[in-house]
Amino acid sequence: LFGYELDELIGKKVNLIVPSPYKEQHDSYLSNYFESKKPKVIGTSRLVEGQHKDGTIFPIRLSVTQVGNLEGNPLFIGMIHK
């Protein structure tokens, strides 16, 4: 996935596969969602950019859905179409 081995991605934040400036802003996107409860990306499908391990940036379609909670932590599923 994006040039990474599975063990390189497990336990990592999704911003590993997102280019700047979105990479640096990812945590604030989540904070805004949890505070406002107003989704901007969650529940939608949109064209964004992904970043390969080698640094190559390419277009992807991203869909993110909150599917519940796991031990009190929100659980999201993201689907990527290349």
PyMOL Python script that loads the backbone (N, CA, C, O; Angstrom):
from pymol import cmd

cmd.read_pdbstr("""\
ATOM      1  N   LEU A   1       0.841  -1.185   0.000  1.00  0.00           N
ATOM      2  CA  LEU A   1       0.000   0.000   0.000  1.00  0.00           C
ATOM      3  C   LEU A   1       0.878   1.236   0.000  1.00  0.00           C
ATOM      4  O   LEU A   1       1.629   1.456   0.950  1.00  0.00           O
ATOM      5  N   PHE A   2       0.800   2.038  -1.031  1.00  0.00           N
ATOM      6  CA  PHE A   2       1.576   3.270  -1.135  1.00  0.00           C
ATOM      7  C   PHE A   2       3.078   3.009  -1.039  1.00  0.00           C
ATOM      8  O   PHE A   2       3.840   3.903  -0.670  1.00  0.00           O
ATOM      9  N   GLY A   3       3.506   1.791  -1.367  1.00  0.00           N
ATOM     10  CA  GLY A   3       4.919   1.447  -1.342  1.00  0.00           C
ATOM     11  C   GLY A   3       5.421   0.946  -0.003  1.00  0.00           C
ATOM     12  O   GLY A   3       6.600   0.618   0.133  1.00  0.00           O
ATOM     13  N   TYR A   4       4.541   0.882   0.989  1.00  0.00           N
ATOM     14  CA  TYR A   4       4.922   0.428   2.325  1.00  0.00           C
ATOM     15  C   TYR A   4       4.590  -1.044   2.509  1.00  0.00           C
ATOM     16  O   TYR A   4       3.679  -1.569   1.868  1.00  0.00           O
ATOM     17  N   GLU A   5       5.315  -1.691   3.367  1.00  0.00           N
ATOM     18  CA  GLU A   5       4.953  -3.027   3.824  1.00  0.00           C
ATOM     19  C   GLU A   5       3.900  -2.850   4.916  1.00  0.00           C
ATOM     20  O   GLU A   5       3.868  -1.816   5.584  1.00  0.00           O
ATOM     21  N   LEU A   6       3.057  -3.829   5.096  1.00  0.00           N
ATOM     22  CA  LEU A   6       1.979  -3.750   6.070  1.00  0.00           C
ATOM     23  C   LEU A   6       2.495  -3.402   7.465  1.00  0.00           C
ATOM     24  O   LEU A   6       1.896  -2.577   8.156  1.00  0.00           O
ATOM     25  N   ASP A   7       3.590  -4.016   7.883  1.00  0.00           N
ATOM     26  CA  ASP A   7       4.105  -3.761   9.232  1.00  0.00           C
ATOM     27  C   ASP A   7       4.633  -2.332   9.399  1.00  0.00           C
ATOM     28  O   ASP A   7       4.816  -1.877  10.528  1.00  0.00           O
ATOM     29  N   GLU A   8       4.877  -1.629   8.309  1.00  0.00           N
ATOM     30  CA  GLU A   8       5.302  -0.234   8.396  1.00  0.00           C
ATOM     31  C   GLU A   8       4.118   0.704   8.646  1.00  0.00           C
ATOM     32  O   GLU A   8       4.304   1.844   9.072  1.00  0.00           O
ATOM     33  N   LEU A   9       2.903   0.220   8.379  1.00  0.00           N
ATOM     34  CA  LEU A   9       1.707   1.054   8.503  1.00  0.00           C
ATOM     35  C   LEU A   9       0.898   0.774   9.761  1.00  0.00           C
ATOM     36  O   LEU A   9       0.238   1.674  10.281  1.00  0.00           O
ATOM     37  N   ILE A  10       0.939  -0.446  10.253  1.00  0.00           N
ATOM     38  CA  ILE A  10       0.141  -0.820  11.418  1.00  0.00           C
ATOM     39  C   ILE A  10       0.535   0.033  12.623  1.00  0.00           C
ATOM     40  O   ILE A  10       1.708   0.131  12.984  1.00  0.00           O
ATOM     41  N   GLY A  11      -0.474   0.644  13.230  1.00  0.00           N
ATOM     42  CA  GLY A  11      -0.246   1.471  14.400  1.00  0.00           C
ATOM     43  C   GLY A  11       0.183   2.894  14.100  1.00  0.00           C
ATOM     44  O   GLY A  11       0.399   3.684  15.018  1.00  0.00           O
ATOM     45  N   LYS A  12       0.309   3.230  12.821  1.00  0.00           N
ATOM     46  CA  LYS A  12       0.736   4.575  12.422  1.00  0.00           C
ATOM     47  C   LYS A  12      -0.482   5.415  12.060  1.00  0.00           C
ATOM     48  O   LYS A  12      -1.538   4.885  11.715  1.00  0.00           O
ATOM     49  N   LYS A  13      -0.322   6.717  12.141  1.00  0.00           N
ATOM     50  CA  LYS A  13      -1.384   7.633  11.733  1.00  0.00           C
ATOM     51  C   LYS A  13      -1.482   7.660  10.214  1.00  0.00           C
ATOM     52  O   LYS A  13      -0.502   7.427   9.506  1.00  0.00           O
ATOM     53  N   VAL A  14      -2.665   7.944   9.738  1.00  0.00           N
ATOM     54  CA  VAL A  14      -2.917   7.989   8.304  1.00  0.00           C
ATOM     55  C   VAL A  14      -2.101   9.092   7.627  1.00  0.00           C
ATOM     56  O   VAL A  14      -1.889   9.049   6.415  1.00  0.00           O
ATOM     57  N   ASN A  15      -1.648  10.065   8.391  1.00  0.00           N
ATOM     58  CA  ASN A  15      -0.906  11.147   7.751  1.00  0.00           C
ATOM     59  C   ASN A  15       0.440  10.700   7.186  1.00  0.00           C
ATOM     60  O   ASN A  15       1.134  11.487   6.542  1.00  0.00           O
ATOM     61  N   LEU A  16       0.809   9.452   7.421  1.00  0.00           N
ATOM     62  CA  LEU A  16       2.006   8.886   6.816  1.00  0.00           C
ATOM     63  C   LEU A  16       1.878   8.823   5.287  1.00  0.00           C
ATOM     64  O   LEU A  16       2.881   8.907   4.578  1.00  0.00           O
ATOM     65  N   ILE A  17       0.661   8.679   4.785  1.00  0.00           N
ATOM     66  CA  ILE A  17       0.431   8.537   3.342  1.00  0.00           C
ATOM     67  C   ILE A  17      -0.223   9.776   2.722  1.00  0.00           C
ATOM     68  O   ILE A  17      -0.816   9.709   1.646  1.00  0.00           O
ATOM     69  N   VAL A  18      -0.101  10.911   3.428  1.00  0.00           N
ATOM     70  CA  VAL A  18      -0.704  12.165   2.984  1.00  0.00           C
ATOM     71  C   VAL A  18       0.402  13.217   2.840  1.00  0.00           C
ATOM     72  O   VAL A  18       1.252  13.334   3.723  1.00  0.00           O
ATOM     73  N   PRO A  19       0.403  13.980   1.745  1.00  0.00           N
ATOM     74  CA  PRO A  19       1.443  15.003   1.571  1.00  0.00           C
ATOM     75  C   PRO A  19       1.175  16.256   2.415  1.00  0.00           C
ATOM     76  O   PRO A  19       0.072  16.457   2.925  1.00  0.00           O
ATOM     77  N   SER A  20       2.198  17.077   2.546  1.00  0.00           N
ATOM     78  CA  SER A  20       2.046  18.390   3.198  1.00  0.00           C
ATOM     79  C   SER A  20       1.161  19.264   2.315  1.00  0.00           C
ATOM     80  O   SER A  20       1.178  19.085   1.097  1.00  0.00           O
ATOM     81  N   PRO A  21       0.403  20.182   2.857  1.00  0.00           N
ATOM     82  CA  PRO A  21       0.279  20.567   4.255  1.00  0.00           C
ATOM     83  C   PRO A  21      -0.736  19.738   5.034  1.00  0.00           C
ATOM     84  O   PRO A  21      -0.896  19.938   6.238  1.00  0.00           O
ATOM     85  N   TYR A  22      -1.422  18.813   4.371  1.00  0.00           N
ATOM     86  CA  TYR A  22      -2.475  18.031   5.028  1.00  0.00           C
ATOM     87  C   TYR A  22      -1.913  17.136   6.121  1.00  0.00           C
ATOM     88  O   TYR A  22      -2.563  16.903   7.140  1.00  0.00           O
ATOM     89  N   LYS A  23      -0.717  16.643   5.907  1.00  0.00           N
ATOM     90  CA  LYS A  23      -0.046  15.778   6.878  1.00  0.00           C
ATOM     91  C   LYS A  23       0.050  16.475   8.235  1.00  0.00           C
ATOM     92  O   LYS A  23      -0.260  15.886   9.271  1.00  0.00           O
ATOM     93  N   GLU A  24       0.476  17.713   8.214  1.00  0.00           N
ATOM     94  CA  GLU A  24       0.666  18.460   9.460  1.00  0.00           C
ATOM     95  C   GLU A  24      -0.658  18.910  10.067  1.00  0.00           C
ATOM     96  O   GLU A  24      -0.728  19.152  11.272  1.00  0.00           O
ATOM     97  N   GLN A  25      -1.699  19.025   9.264  1.00  0.00           N
ATOM     98  CA  GLN A  25      -2.991  19.518   9.738  1.00  0.00           C
ATOM     99  C   GLN A  25      -3.942  18.404  10.163  1.00  0.00           C
ATOM    100  O   GLN A  25      -5.018  18.685  10.691  1.00  0.00           O
ATOM    101  N   HIS A  26      -3.563  17.145   9.943  1.00  0.00           N
ATOM    102  CA  HIS A  26      -4.471  16.026  10.185  1.00  0.00           C
ATOM    103  C   HIS A  26      -5.028  16.003  11.605  1.00  0.00           C
ATOM    104  O   HIS A  26      -6.232  15.823  11.786  1.00  0.00           O
ATOM    105  N   ASP A  27      -4.180  16.180  12.610  1.00  0.00           N
ATOM    106  CA  ASP A  27      -4.648  16.143  13.995  1.00  0.00           C
ATOM    107  C   ASP A  27      -5.653  17.256  14.277  1.00  0.00           C
ATOM    108  O   ASP A  27      -6.606  17.051  15.028  1.00  0.00           O
ATOM    109  N   SER A  28      -5.449  18.432  13.684  1.00  0.00           N
ATOM    110  CA  SER A  28      -6.401  19.528  13.904  1.00  0.00           C
ATOM    111  C   SER A  28      -7.734  19.238  13.222  1.00  0.00           C
ATOM    112  O   SER A  28      -8.779  19.659  13.717  1.00  0.00           O
ATOM    113  N   TYR A  29      -7.718  18.527  12.093  1.00  0.00           N
ATOM    114  CA  TYR A  29      -8.977  18.126  11.446  1.00  0.00           C
ATOM    115  C   TYR A  29      -9.792  17.253  12.396  1.00  0.00           C
ATOM    116  O   TYR A  29     -10.998  17.443  12.550  1.00  0.00           O
ATOM    117  N   LEU A  30      -9.119  16.295  13.030  1.00  0.00           N
ATOM    118  CA  LEU A  30      -9.813  15.417  13.973  1.00  0.00           C
ATOM    119  C   LEU A  30     -10.317  16.188  15.180  1.00  0.00           C
ATOM    120  O   LEU A  30     -11.452  15.988  15.612  1.00  0.00           O
ATOM    121  N   SER A  31      -9.498  17.059  15.726  1.00  0.00           N
ATOM    122  CA  SER A  31      -9.904  17.862  16.889  1.00  0.00           C
ATOM    123  C   SER A  31     -11.137  18.688  16.563  1.00  0.00           C
ATOM    124  O   SER A  31     -12.080  18.747  17.351  1.00  0.00           O
ATOM    125  N   ASN A  32     -11.126  19.329  15.392  1.00  0.00           N
ATOM    126  CA  ASN A  32     -12.287  20.129  14.983  1.00  0.00           C
ATOM    127  C   ASN A  32     -13.541  19.278  14.860  1.00  0.00           C
ATOM    128  O   ASN A  32     -14.624  19.708  15.255  1.00  0.00           O
ATOM    129  N   TYR A  33     -13.403  18.078  14.318  1.00  0.00           N
ATOM    130  CA  TYR A  33     -14.552  17.184  14.179  1.00  0.00           C
ATOM    131  C   TYR A  33     -15.100  16.784  15.549  1.00  0.00           C
ATOM    132  O   TYR A  33     -16.312  16.820  15.762  1.00  0.00           O
ATOM    133  N   PHE A  34     -14.221  16.405  16.477  1.00  0.00           N
ATOM    134  CA  PHE A  34     -14.676  15.967  17.796  1.00  0.00           C
ATOM    135  C   PHE A  34     -15.302  17.108  18.590  1.00  0.00           C
ATOM    136  O   PHE A  34     -16.240  16.888  19.356  1.00  0.00           O
ATOM    137  N   GLU A  35     -14.793  18.320  18.417  1.00  0.00           N
ATOM    138  CA  GLU A  35     -15.335  19.473  19.138  1.00  0.00           C
ATOM    139  C   GLU A  35     -16.653  19.955  18.542  1.00  0.00           C
ATOM    140  O   GLU A  35     -17.597  20.250  19.274  1.00  0.00           O
ATOM    141  N   SER A  36     -16.717  20.035  17.219  1.00  0.00           N
ATOM    142  CA  SER A  36     -17.897  20.602  16.561  1.00  0.00           C
ATOM    143  C   SER A  36     -18.960  19.573  16.213  1.00  0.00           C
ATOM    144  O   SER A  36     -20.135  19.912  16.075  1.00  0.00           O
ATOM    145  N   LYS A  37     -18.546  18.306  16.070  1.00  0.00           N
ATOM    146  CA  LYS A  37     -19.434  17.230  15.598  1.00  0.00           C
ATOM    147  C   LYS A  37     -19.953  17.498  14.195  1.00  0.00           C
ATOM    148  O   LYS A  37     -20.935  16.896  13.761  1.00  0.00           O
ATOM    149  N   LYS A  38     -19.282  18.409  13.482  1.00  0.00           N
ATOM    150  CA  LYS A  38     -19.652  18.725  12.104  1.00  0.00           C
ATOM    151  C   LYS A  38     -18.612  18.113  11.180  1.00  0.00           C
ATOM    152  O   LYS A  38     -17.474  18.579  11.124  1.00  0.00           O
ATOM    153  N   PRO A  39     -19.001  17.067  10.451  1.00  0.00           N
ATOM    154  CA  PRO A  39     -18.033  16.425   9.558  1.00  0.00           C
ATOM    155  C   PRO A  39     -17.756  17.266   8.315  1.00  0.00           C
ATOM    156  O   PRO A  39     -18.661  17.884   7.754  1.00  0.00           O
ATOM    157  N   LYS A  40     -16.503  17.278   7.898  1.00  0.00           N
ATOM    158  CA  LYS A  40     -16.128  17.924   6.640  1.00  0.00           C
ATOM    159  C   LYS A  40     -15.716  16.853   5.639  1.00  0.00           C
ATOM    160  O   LYS A  40     -16.079  16.928   4.465  1.00  0.00           O
ATOM    161  N   VAL A  41     -14.970  15.868   6.090  1.00  0.00           N
ATOM    162  CA  VAL A  41     -14.535  14.768   5.232  1.00  0.00           C
ATOM    163  C   VAL A  41     -15.306  13.503   5.575  1.00  0.00           C
ATOM    164  O   VAL A  41     -15.640  12.716   4.689  1.00  0.00           O
ATOM    165  N   ILE A  42     -15.589  13.305   6.851  1.00  0.00           N
ATOM    166  CA  ILE A  42     -16.258  12.083   7.310  1.00  0.00           C
ATOM    167  C   ILE A  42     -17.664  12.020   6.737  1.00  0.00           C
ATOM    168  O   ILE A  42     -18.442  12.968   6.845  1.00  0.00           O
ATOM    169  N   GLY A  43     -17.972  10.888   6.127  1.00  0.00           N
ATOM    170  CA  GLY A  43     -19.285  10.701   5.522  1.00  0.00           C
ATOM    171  C   GLY A  43     -19.362  11.171   4.082  1.00  0.00           C
ATOM    172  O   GLY A  43     -20.436  11.161   3.481  1.00  0.00           O
ATOM    173  N   THR A  44     -18.231  11.584   3.522  1.00  0.00           N
ATOM    174  CA  THR A  44     -18.218  12.043   2.141  1.00  0.00           C
ATOM    175  C   THR A  44     -17.156  11.282   1.352  1.00  0.00           C
ATOM    176  O   THR A  44     -16.351  10.539   1.914  1.00  0.00           O
ATOM    177  N   SER A  45     -17.175  11.480   0.075  1.00  0.00           N
ATOM    178  CA  SER A  45     -16.153  10.944  -0.814  1.00  0.00           C
ATOM    179  C   SER A  45     -15.585  12.135  -1.573  1.00  0.00           C
ATOM    180  O   SER A  45     -16.330  12.934  -2.141  1.00  0.00           O
ATOM    181  N   ARG A  46     -14.263  12.248  -1.579  1.00  0.00           N
ATOM    182  CA  ARG A  46     -13.679  13.397  -2.262  1.00  0.00           C
ATOM    183  C   ARG A  46     -12.331  13.061  -2.868  1.00  0.00           C
ATOM    184  O   ARG A  46     -11.658  12.113  -2.463  1.00  0.00           O
ATOM    185  N   LEU A  47     -11.959  13.865  -3.847  1.00  0.00           N
ATOM    186  CA  LEU A  47     -10.674  13.710  -4.512  1.00  0.00           C
ATOM    187  C   LEU A  47      -9.623  14.454  -3.694  1.00  0.00           C
ATOM    188  O   LEU A  47      -9.747  15.655  -3.453  1.00  0.00           O
ATOM    189  N   VAL A  48      -8.582  13.727  -3.266  1.00  0.00           N
ATOM    190  CA  VAL A  48      -7.487  14.297  -2.478  1.00  0.00           C
ATOM    191  C   VAL A  48      -6.173  13.759  -3.042  1.00  0.00           C
ATOM    192  O   VAL A  48      -6.157  13.100  -4.081  1.00  0.00           O
ATOM    193  N   GLU A  49      -5.087  14.043  -2.358  1.00  0.00           N
ATOM    194  CA  GLU A  49      -3.791  13.539  -2.794  1.00  0.00           C
ATOM    195  C   GLU A  49      -3.247  12.531  -1.798  1.00  0.00           C
ATOM    196  O   GLU A  49      -3.401  12.688  -0.586  1.00  0.00           O
ATOM    197  N   GLY A  50      -2.608  11.494  -2.323  1.00  0.00           N
ATOM    198  CA  GLY A  50      -1.891  10.530  -1.509  1.00  0.00           C
ATOM    199  C   GLY A  50      -0.409  10.674  -1.803  1.00  0.00           C
ATOM    200  O   GLY A  50      -0.014  11.242  -2.820  1.00  0.00           O
ATOM    201  N   GLN A  51       0.409  10.146  -0.889  1.00  0.00           N
ATOM    202  CA  GLN A  51       1.852  10.228  -1.100  1.00  0.00           C
ATOM    203  C   GLN A  51       2.481   8.850  -0.943  1.00  0.00           C
ATOM    204  O   GLN A  51       2.365   8.211   0.103  1.00  0.00           O
ATOM    205  N   HIS A  52       3.141   8.412  -1.991  1.00  0.00           N
ATOM    206  CA  HIS A  52       3.855   7.133  -2.003  1.00  0.00           C
ATOM    207  C   HIS A  52       5.070   7.227  -1.089  1.00  0.00           C
ATOM    208  O   HIS A  52       5.563   8.323  -0.820  1.00  0.00           O
ATOM    209  N   LYS A  53       5.545   6.107  -0.623  1.00  0.00           N
ATOM    210  CA  LYS A  53       6.733   6.064   0.238  1.00  0.00           C
ATOM    211  C   LYS A  53       7.924   6.776  -0.404  1.00  0.00           C
ATOM    212  O   LYS A  53       8.739   7.375   0.296  1.00  0.00           O
ATOM    213  N   ASP A  54       8.025   6.712  -1.728  1.00  0.00           N
ATOM    214  CA  ASP A  54       9.150   7.357  -2.417  1.00  0.00           C
ATOM    215  C   ASP A  54       8.955   8.866  -2.604  1.00  0.00           C
ATOM    216  O   ASP A  54       9.798   9.536  -3.200  1.00  0.00           O
ATOM    217  N   GLY A  55       7.827   9.399  -2.085  1.00  0.00           N
ATOM    218  CA  GLY A  55       7.563  10.837  -2.165  1.00  0.00           C
ATOM    219  C   GLY A  55       6.649  11.255  -3.298  1.00  0.00           C
ATOM    220  O   GLY A  55       6.191  12.397  -3.331  1.00  0.00           O
ATOM    221  N   THR A  56       6.374  10.347  -4.235  1.00  0.00           N
ATOM    222  CA  THR A  56       5.487  10.655  -5.350  1.00  0.00           C
ATOM    223  C   THR A  56       4.082  10.967  -4.833  1.00  0.00           C
ATOM    224  O   THR A  56       3.534  10.236  -4.008  1.00  0.00           O
ATOM    225  N   ILE A  57       3.516  12.057  -5.329  1.00  0.00           N
ATOM    226  CA  ILE A  57       2.160  12.467  -4.950  1.00  0.00           C
ATOM    227  C   ILE A  57       1.233  12.150  -6.110  1.00  0.00           C
ATOM    228  O   ILE A  57       1.563  12.420  -7.266  1.00  0.00           O
ATOM    229  N   PHE A  58       0.073  11.578  -5.806  1.00  0.00           N
ATOM    230  CA  PHE A  58      -0.864  11.172  -6.844  1.00  0.00           C
ATOM    231  C   PHE A  58      -2.294  11.340  -6.348  1.00  0.00           C
ATOM    232  O   PHE A  58      -2.537  11.311  -5.141  1.00  0.00           O
ATOM    233  N   PRO A  59      -3.254  11.517  -7.275  1.00  0.00           N
ATOM    234  CA  PRO A  59      -4.654  11.704  -6.878  1.00  0.00           C
ATOM    235  C   PRO A  59      -5.293  10.395  -6.422  1.00  0.00           C
ATOM    236  O   PRO A  59      -5.035   9.332  -6.988  1.00  0.00           O
ATOM    237  N   ILE A  60      -6.127  10.490  -5.394  1.00  0.00           N
ATOM    238  CA  ILE A  60      -6.922   9.359  -4.918  1.00  0.00           C
ATOM    239  C   ILE A  60      -8.318   9.868  -4.567  1.00  0.00           C
ATOM    240  O   ILE A  60      -8.503  11.055  -4.300  1.00  0.00           O
ATOM    241  N   ARG A  61      -9.282   8.978  -4.569  1.00  0.00           N
ATOM    242  CA  ARG A  61     -10.608   9.299  -4.059  1.00  0.00           C
ATOM    243  C   ARG A  61     -10.696   8.662  -2.685  1.00  0.00           C
ATOM    244  O   ARG A  61     -10.479   7.460  -2.535  1.00  0.00           O
ATOM    245  N   LEU A  62     -11.016   9.473  -1.679  1.00  0.00           N
ATOM    246  CA  LEU A  62     -11.050   9.041  -0.291  1.00  0.00           C
ATOM    247  C   LEU A  62     -12.459   9.132   0.265  1.00  0.00           C
ATOM    248  O   LEU A  62     -13.138  10.148   0.115  1.00  0.00           O
ATOM    249  N   SER A  63     -12.887   8.058   0.908  1.00  0.00           N
ATOM    250  CA  SER A  63     -14.153   8.028   1.630  1.00  0.00           C
ATOM    251  C   SER A  63     -13.850   7.598   3.056  1.00  0.00           C
ATOM    252  O   SER A  63     -13.196   6.577   3.272  1.00  0.00           O
ATOM    253  N   VAL A  64     -14.322   8.374   4.040  1.00  0.00           N
ATOM    254  CA  VAL A  64     -14.080   8.072   5.445  1.00  0.00           C
ATOM    255  C   VAL A  64     -15.416   8.006   6.170  1.00  0.00           C
ATOM    256  O   VAL A  64     -16.274   8.869   5.985  1.00  0.00           O
ATOM    257  N   THR A  65     -15.588   6.973   6.998  1.00  0.00           N
ATOM    258  CA  THR A  65     -16.811   6.782   7.767  1.00  0.00           C
ATOM    259  C   THR A  65     -16.454   6.428   9.196  1.00  0.00           C
ATOM    260  O   THR A  65     -15.558   5.619   9.433  1.00  0.00           O
ATOM    261  N   GLN A  66     -17.152   7.031  10.153  1.00  0.00           N
ATOM    262  CA  GLN A  66     -16.993   6.609  11.541  1.00  0.00           C
ATOM    263  C   GLN A  66     -17.928   5.433  11.757  1.00  0.00           C
ATOM    264  O   GLN A  66     -19.132   5.534  11.519  1.00  0.00           O
ATOM    265  N   VAL A  67     -17.371   4.317  12.209  1.00  0.00           N
ATOM    266  CA  VAL A  67     -18.148   3.083  12.343  1.00  0.00           C
ATOM    267  C   VAL A  67     -18.425   2.703  13.788  1.00  0.00           C
ATOM    268  O   VAL A  67     -18.980   1.633  14.039  1.00  0.00           O
ATOM    269  N   GLY A  68     -18.066   3.528  14.725  1.00  0.00           N
ATOM    270  CA  GLY A  68     -18.329   3.239  16.123  1.00  0.00           C
ATOM    271  C   GLY A  68     -17.142   3.583  16.986  1.00  0.00           C
ATOM    272  O   GLY A  68     -16.340   4.458  16.661  1.00  0.00           O
ATOM    273  N   ASN A  69     -17.048   2.871  18.100  1.00  0.00           N
ATOM    274  CA  ASN A  69     -15.973   3.085  19.057  1.00  0.00           C
ATOM    275  C   ASN A  69     -15.354   1.753  19.426  1.00  0.00           C
ATOM    276  O   ASN A  69     -16.025   0.721  19.429  1.00  0.00           O
ATOM    277  N   LEU A  70     -14.085   1.783  19.733  1.00  0.00           N
ATOM    278  CA  LEU A  70     -13.361   0.606  20.183  1.00  0.00           C
ATOM    279  C   LEU A  70     -12.703   0.974  21.503  1.00  0.00           C
ATOM    280  O   LEU A  70     -11.769   1.775  21.544  1.00  0.00           O
ATOM    281  N   GLU A  71     -13.198   0.384  22.570  1.00  0.00           N
ATOM    282  CA  GLU A  71     -12.687   0.666  23.909  1.00  0.00           C
ATOM    283  C   GLU A  71     -12.703   2.160  24.205  1.00  0.00           C
ATOM    284  O   GLU A  71     -11.756   2.696  24.779  1.00  0.00           O
ATOM    285  N   GLY A  72     -13.787   2.830  23.809  1.00  0.00           N
ATOM    286  CA  GLY A  72     -13.951   4.254  24.073  1.00  0.00           C
ATOM    287  C   GLY A  72     -13.274   5.183  23.084  1.00  0.00           C
ATOM    288  O   GLY A  72     -13.375   6.403  23.215  1.00  0.00           O
ATOM    289  N   ASN A  73     -12.591   4.633  22.102  1.00  0.00           N
ATOM    290  CA  ASN A  73     -11.925   5.452  21.085  1.00  0.00           C
ATOM    291  C   ASN A  73     -12.689   5.352  19.773  1.00  0.00           C
ATOM    292  O   ASN A  73     -13.086   4.258  19.370  1.00  0.00           O
ATOM    293  N   PRO A  74     -12.900   6.491  19.096  1.00  0.00           N
ATOM    294  CA  PRO A  74     -13.619   6.454  17.832  1.00  0.00           C
ATOM    295  C   PRO A  74     -12.893   5.587  16.810  1.00  0.00           C
ATOM    296  O   PRO A  74     -11.664   5.574  16.743  1.00  0.00           O
ATOM    297  N   LEU A  75     -13.676   4.866  16.022  1.00  0.00           N
ATOM    298  CA  LEU A  75     -13.129   3.964  15.022  1.00  0.00           C
ATOM    299  C   LEU A  75     -13.611   4.418  13.644  1.00  0.00           C
ATOM    300  O   LEU A  75     -14.812   4.554  13.410  1.00  0.00           O
ATOM    301  N   PHE A  76     -12.660   4.651  12.736  1.00  0.00           N
ATOM    302  CA  PHE A  76     -12.954   5.108  11.392  1.00  0.00           C
ATOM    303  C   PHE A  76     -12.481   4.076  10.372  1.00  0.00           C
ATOM    304  O   PHE A  76     -11.517   3.343  10.593  1.00  0.00           O
ATOM    305  N   ILE A  77     -13.188   4.049   9.260  1.00  0.00           N
ATOM    306  CA  ILE A  77     -12.749   3.241   8.124  1.00  0.00           C
ATOM    307  C   ILE A  77     -12.586   4.194   6.949  1.00  0.00           C
ATOM    308  O   ILE A  77     -13.472   4.995   6.648  1.00  0.00           O
ATOM    309  N   GLY A  78     -11.445   4.093   6.297  1.00  0.00           N
ATOM    310  CA  GLY A  78     -11.203   4.892   5.105  1.00  0.00           C
ATOM    311  C   GLY A  78     -11.045   3.979   3.905  1.00  0.00           C
ATOM    312  O   GLY A  78     -10.341   2.971   3.961  1.00  0.00           O
ATOM    313  N   MET A  79     -11.698   4.339   2.836  1.00  0.00           N
ATOM    314  CA  MET A  79     -11.572   3.582   1.591  1.00  0.00           C
ATOM    315  C   MET A  79     -10.903   4.484   0.562  1.00  0.00           C
ATOM    316  O   MET A  79     -11.267   5.649   0.398  1.00  0.00           O
ATOM    317  N   ILE A  80      -9.923   3.920  -0.122  1.00  0.00           N
ATOM    318  CA  ILE A  80      -9.164   4.679  -1.107  1.00  0.00           C
ATOM    319  C   ILE A  80      -9.348   4.022  -2.474  1.00  0.00           C
ATOM    320  O   ILE A  80      -9.181   2.813  -2.634  1.00  0.00           O
ATOM    321  N   HIS A  81      -9.695   4.852  -3.449  1.00  0.00           N
ATOM    322  CA  HIS A  81      -9.782   4.419  -4.830  1.00  0.00           C
ATOM    323  C   HIS A  81      -8.735   5.180  -5.603  1.00  0.00           C
ATOM    324  O   HIS A  81      -8.686   6.409  -5.552  1.00  0.00           O
ATOM    325  N   LYS A  82      -7.899   4.458  -6.318  1.00  0.00           N
ATOM    326  CA  LYS A  82      -6.819   5.085  -7.061  1.00  0.00           C
ATOM    327  C   LYS A  82      -7.241   5.403  -8.476  1.00  0.00           C
ATOM    328  O   LYS A  82      -6.448   5.939  -9.250  1.00  0.00           O
TER     329      LYS A  82
END
""", "prot")
cmd.dss("prot")
cmd.show_as("cartoon", "prot")
cmd.util.cbc("prot")
cmd.orient("prot")
